[in-house]
Each structure stands twice: as structure tokens, then as C-alpha cells.
Amino acid sequence: MAFGVTTDTFGLASGNIRCVGAGKAPEANSAQGEDSNGDVICEKNYGADTVFTREYLVGADTAFDAADTLGNYAIKLGSVQSGKQIHSIAAARDNKGELRVTVTGSPQGDTAANLPTYSIPWPTGYLTGGYGAKMAGLSAVTAGRVISSSITASVQVPKGEDSQGDIATKSSHGGRMEATNEVQSCDTTPDVTYDTANGWAAAAGSGAINQDNTSYESGTFSAFKNLTRDT
């Protein structure tokens, strides 16, 4: 047993990017055989896999992932980092803490060149570390101030089995980004404009307004963006 985070599975920590949380979740299916009375007399696990999670804090003026001159970010959904296929990247910001990024993935033997990938068009500056909330999936906050937000980029990961039910191949499809913003106002009802120019749209149920007798009015605004597979 060790204290602290001892392994950066994805190899993304460096300098002002610190790995502060880690998780490992084994997965498997089970097959059972029964007798004439319905009792289980044999059982076998198959299709074993492991999903790894790593959480990073990103300090001021440091980019968790930087865009090139064409605006393309290096880490793609479905791509391979240190032998792990990236399932999702979630970034969260608020008005009191540093940028927090959570990455999930599972073992993958194929190289990135053999796998379908999805580039992630992060809003400008969203992955630059430090304190402070930033809007996500919005072009403007027309009433109030953003006090927290998050963006989750994810893909579905289908798995192909061999003759024994174990995982032989993996792929990816359905790249998508989902954003949530909490907006608070001291003197009016919060409202926003969605960033439709960059492909974002209001999510179902977006715009819930919250009022109570001991706090200022706030609203929750959500948006989504479906991604195009890289060619």
C-alpha cells in the first residue's frame, strides 16, 4: 500500500500538470451452466478488460494540450497514449480552483494509425491551466457570470471477441462533446447565447433556473457538439 498517486498511466503529467487522482476498474462478463434443478454447476469469466482513470490539476499559464497552427489538439479520442486507448477527456473549471482534467482509457494493442480517432475542438483557452471559470459551448453570457463549467469529450468503444469470448479488437465511434455551465446573477435572471457558429447547440433541458430564499438566482445551461471522425 502506497501514499498518493504512484502511476501516471497515460504519461501526461509534466511540470505544472500534476496527476492527483487515479482509478482502475476491472470489467468482465460471466457465463453460467445449470443443472436440471436450475442450480449453477459451472461458471467462467470472459471478456476481461480494465478501464483506467487519471485526474490532473493544471497550473497557471500551462496548457494541458496545445493546439497547432491549424487549431488541432494533439490528444484525440480513440487514439493511443502509453498503450491505452482514450475513451474520454473531461475538463472542469470554477471560480475558486485550478483547471481539473480527467482522462479515461483502456489497454489497446493497435497503433493509433490503425484506429478511428476524433480530434477535439476545445474552446480557445479552455485547457490553459490556472484559476477562474470560463464559459463552455457558449458565445456569450448575456445576463450574469459563469461561476463553473465543464466539458466532456467522449467516444463509444465497441469490442470484438475471439473464439473464447475474450477481447480481440477495439474501435471507436460516436465522438461527442457535452458542456455544462452554472451562471449566477445578483440582479437579473441568468441567460446565455450558445456558440452555434462553432457547432454547439442547446442540449435538451438546458436553461433550468434555480431560486431559493438564501442565495442569488442561478441557471444551468448545457450544450452539445457531435464530432466528425478524422480522415
N, C-alpha and C positions, 0 to 999 in steps of 0.2 A: 504494500500500500504506500502511495506516494502523496506528497502535498502538492497542490497546484496542478496546472496543466503541463504534462510532461511530453506530449507529442503533438506537433502541428501536422496532421495527416495530409493536408493539401499543400504544405510548403509555402504558404502565403505570408507568414509573419516575417517582418523585417523592419528594424529600426523603430519607427514610430507606429508601426502596425503590430499590435500585441495580441497574441492568442490568449484569451481569458476564459474560455469555456470549451468543453469537449464532451461529446456523447458518442456512444457506439450501440447500435440497436440491431442484434441478430434477428433474422427473419427466416422462416422455413414453413413448409406445408407438411401435413401429416396424412398418411393413408392407413386405414384400419381394415382388418379382416375379422369377420364374425363367425361364430358357430351357429348351429341350428336354434339356439336359445336367444340369440341376439347379443351374446357376450363377446367382447373383444378378445381375440386369441392371438393376434399378431398386429404389429404396428411398425411403421417405418417413416422416418422423416426424409423429405426430399426437397430439392429446390432451395437449398440454403443460400442466404445472401446476408450482407451486413451493410447497413446504412450508417455512415459517419457524419457527425455534425461538429463543426468548429465555429466558435464565436470570436470575433476580433473587435478590439477597440482601436480607432484610428485617430491619431493625434493631429493637432493643428497643422495646416499647410502641407499635409501629406495626402496623396491620392491613393485610395485603396486599389483602384485600377485606373489607368490613364488612357485617354483617347489619343489616337494618332492624328495626323493632319487631316484625315478624311472623317474624323469623328468616330472611328471604330475602336471599341474597347477590346483588350487582349483576352479576358476571360469570357468564354462563351458557354451557354447552356448546352449540355450534351458533350462538351469537349472533355479531354482527359488532363487532370492535374495530379502529378505524382501517383499515377496508376489508378486514380479514382475518377469516374465519370460524374460530371457536375449535374446534379438534379435541380438545385435551386440556389439562388443568392438573394438574401433579404437584407435590405439596408433600412435602418431606423434612425431618426433624428428627433431631438426635442430641445426645448429651450433651457435645459439645465444640465445636459450630459453630452459626452462625446459621441461622434458617429459610431454606430454599432452595426457590424455586418456579420450575418450568419450564413455559412455555406454548408450544403449537404451534398453527399455523393456516395457512390458505392464502387467496389472494385470492378475494373474493366480492363480486359486484356488487349483489346484492339487499340490501335493508334488513333489519334484524332482525325487523321486523314481518311479513315475508313468509316467514320461516324457522321451522321447528320448533326449539324450544330446550328445554333441560333445566336446571332450577335445581339447584345443587349444595349439598346439606345438610352442609356441613363440620361436624365435631365442634366444640363450643364451645371457642374459644381456640386452635384448631389453626393458624389463619392469622395469629395475633398473633406478630410477629417477636421476635427475640432468641435467646438460647442455651437449650439444655435440650431433652431428649427428652420427648415426650408420647405416650401410647397412642393408637392409631388403630383404630376399629372394635371396640373393647373397652369393657366397662363396668367391668372391674377386672382388676388383676394380682394374683392370689391367692398367687403364690409368686415372689419375685424382683423385679427392677426393669427397666423399659423403658430400654434404652440407645440405641436408634434406632428410627425408624419412618418410614413413607411412605404417602401416599395418592395414587392416580392416578384422576382422573375423566376419562372419555373418551366420545366418540361415534364411530359409524361415519359416514363421509361418502360417500354414493353420488353419482355424477356422471352427468348426462345429456349426450349428444353431439349435435352438429349434423350436417348432411349431409356434412361433411368430416372427421368424427371428432374435432373439437375440442370442448372442454367448453363447454356452453351453460348448464347449470344445476347446482346442488348442493343437497343437502338434508342431513338428519341423522337417525339413528335409533340405537337400542340404547344409550341412556345408561347408564353403569355406573360404580361406584366400586370400587376394589380397594385394600386396605390390607395392609401387612406390618409386623410388629413383631419386633424382636430383644430377647429378655428374658434377663437373666443373673442367676444366684443364687450366693451364696457358700456356702450350706449346705443347699440342697434342690433338688429338680427344679423348674424353672420351670413355671408354669401360669397360665392366664388364664380370664376369663369373657367371652364375646362379647356385644356390645351388641345383643341381639335386640329389645329394646324400641324401638330406633330403626331397625330394619330390617336390621341387619347379620347375616350368618350365616358360619359357619366355611367357609373355602374348602377345596377338595379338597387333601389332603396337608398341611393345617395341623397344627402341633404337633410338627414334627421336633425332636428333642433331640440336641444335639451335646456330646460329651465327648472330651477328649484329656488327655495327661499333663502339659501345661504351661499349662493355663488352667482357669477356672471353668466350670461347666456352663452352657449356654445353650440357648435354644429359639427357633424361628422360628414365629410364629403369624400366619396370614393370614385375612382376611375379605373379603367382598364385599357389595355392595348394588346392586340394579338400580333405576334411576331411572325416574320417571314423567314423561312429556312434559308440558310446560307447556300449559295451556289458554288 
